[in-house]
Amino acid sequence: MYAEERVEAPHIESLKEMAARLAEPYGLQEKLFNLIESESRWNPTEFSNKEDCGLTQINLYFNPTVTLEECFDTEFAIRWT
C-alpha cells in the first residue's frame, strides 16, 4: 500500500488581496477599498449606462486610450486608479 501524498492547491489571489498588495506601497488600501466598494461593489464585470466599466468604473468616453479589455482587467483597473 502506498502512503497518501497530500498535494496543496496553489493559492489564487482574491480581488481584495490583489487590491491590498497593489495599494500597500502607497498607503492607500483603505481609500482603494472604499472606492471599489462604492463604484462596483467588487464586481469586476460591472458596466454602467454611462460607459463606466470594470472594478473601478473607468469611463471610456473620457479615457479614450483605455480599451474595453483593459477596463475589465482587474489589475489594470486597480493600477489605473
HELIX and SHEET records of a PDB file:
HELIX    1   1 LEU A   15  ALA A   23  1                                   9    
HELIX    2   2 GLU A   24  TYR A   26  5                                   3    
HELIX    3   3 GLN A   29  SER A   40  1                                  12    
HELIX    4   4 LEU A   68  CYS A   71  1                                   4    
HELIX    5   5 THR A   74  TRP A   80  1                                   7    
SHEET    1   A 2 ASP A  52  CYS A  53  0                                        
SHEET    2   A 2 ILE A  58  ASN A  59 -1                                        
END                                                                             
